[in-house]
Amino acid sequence: MTDKLRPMPPVKAALLVFLLGLALHITYFALDGISIANDTKKYVLPAESLIAGHGYARDGQPETERTPGYPLMLAALRAAGLDLRKIALLQHVLSAATAAALVLIARWMTGNDFIAISSGVVMAIDLPTIYHANLILTETLCTLLGLALFALIWRIAHGRGHAAVAGLLLGAITLVRPVAMLFFIPLALYLAWMRRNEARRIVPIFVICSLLFPGAWLYRNYRVSGVPTLSTNGAVLLLYFHAAGALAIDDPGDFDTNLERRQKELRIAADARARSELGIVDVRRITYVRRAASDSRLGREIVLAHPFAFTKLFLRGVAINFLGGSAEALTRITVLSRSTANRLLLAYTSVALILAIIGQLWLLRTNRPLGVLILITIGYFIAFTAGALAYSRFRVPVVPTYAIAIASGVHALRERWFRRASAHSSRSE
C-alpha cells in the first residue's frame, strides 16, 4: 500500500518537527521556572568540584554514587558561563533537535514518510520528554546519545559503520545512566543474529569497546574507595526500592505509605548488619561505599525470599513506566487538578501503548530487523527500571524508539482503513 499523503522532503519534514518541538519546549520553559529536581544536586556538586580543581568529588569525598557522564557536561557548560536555567534551555533545544533527527533516522530505517514524520511529532509532543528537558537531570543527554547508538547499531547490522564506535558510545551512555551497563548483551546478540558470517569479528570488538569506559570507572572507584563498583546508587535502589517494594506490595493500604514504612525498617536492619559486618558501632562513621556491598546482600536476600511479590512489583513498575504521563508537569503549567491531569494523560498513554503494540506486531511482520531492535531497546530499559521507583522519567530515553512503534501502529491501522475503503469502493462500482 503506498502512502496516500503527498511526499514531503525529509529535511523539510525534520525542520517542521524541530520547530513544533521547539515551540512546545520553549513554551513549557517559559511557564515552569523550576529546573531543580531531587537529584539535581548530586550532579551539580561533582561538576562544581571539577571546575574548582578538586577532582570528581561531593562534600569533600570522592563521588561514587553518580557516574561522571552528565556532570562532565554540566562542568563544561558551567565553565562556559551558563547557569542552570540556561542549561535547561539548551536541553530543550537539544530535545527538539533529537525529535527532528528522529524523522530522518525513521525515514532511513523504514522508507516511509508517514512513519518518519509521525515518529518525530510523537516525540516532539511527549510531555515527560519536555518536562525532563526542563530539569537538570540525565534524560535529555541520554535520549540524544541513545538515538545515536540506535542508528549506529542499525548501520552495523546492515554492513556499515564501525562496531568500535558503537561500543564506545554505549560505554559513554553507561557513564551517563548506569542502567545501560548490561545493554551490550542484547545488542551483541542482535549483531550476531544480523551479521552471522562476520559475528566473530564484529561482536567481540563491540563488547570490548562497550566495557572500556565503565571498566575504567569501576577501577577508579576501586582506587578511591577500595570497592570495585560502577555506582553505589545500585545498592540504594536494590535495598530501599526493590526489596522494600517487594515487602510493601502485599501490605494492606496505600503502597507509597507502606513503602516508606518498609524503607525505615530496612534502614534499621541495614545499620545493624553494617555494625556487625564492619565492626563499627557508630554507623555514621561508615561511608556508604563501604557498606554498599552489605546493603546489596541484604536487598538480594529479601528479593529472592519474595519472588512472587517482586514479580507483582515488577509488573506494576512496567505499567507505570509505560502509562505514566508526568501529571505533575501538566498541573504546574495549567489549572488542572492532579486527578484530572492523571485521567487525561492515562487516556493518552493507554492509546499510545495500544498503538505501539500494533506497530510492533506490524514491524515484526514487515521489517523484522527493525522490529527486533526496537523491542530489545524498549524492553531492556523499561524492564531494568521497573520497580518501586518506576515513573514516566524512565520512559524518556526510549521515547524515540517507542515513537517509531507508535507511528508504525498508526500507519498499520491507516493502511488497513485504506484497503477496506478501496475494497468498498470497488464493490460499489
Secondary structure, 3 states (H helix, E strand, C coil): CCCCCCCCCHHHHHHHHHHHHHHHHHHHHHHCCCCCCCCHHHHHHHHHHHHCCCCCEECCEECCCCCCHHHHHHHHHHHCCCCHHHHHHHHHHHHHHHHHHHHHHHHHHHCCHHHHHHHHHHHHCCHHHHHHHCCCCCHHHHHHHHHHHHHHHHHHHCCCCCHHHHHHHHHHHHHHCHHHHHCHHHHHHHHHHHCHHHHHHHHHHHHHHHHHHHHHHHHHHHHHHCCCCCCCHHHHHHHHHHHHHHHHCCCCCCHHHHHHHHHHHHHHHHHHHHHHHHCCCCHHHCCHHHHHHHHHHHHHHHHHHCHHHHHHHHHHHHHHHHHCCCHHHHHHHCCCCHHHHHHHHHHHHHHHHHHHHHHHHHHHHHCHHHHHHHHHHHHHHHHHCCCCCCCHHHHHHHHHHHHHHHHHHHHHHHHHHHHHHHHHHHHHC
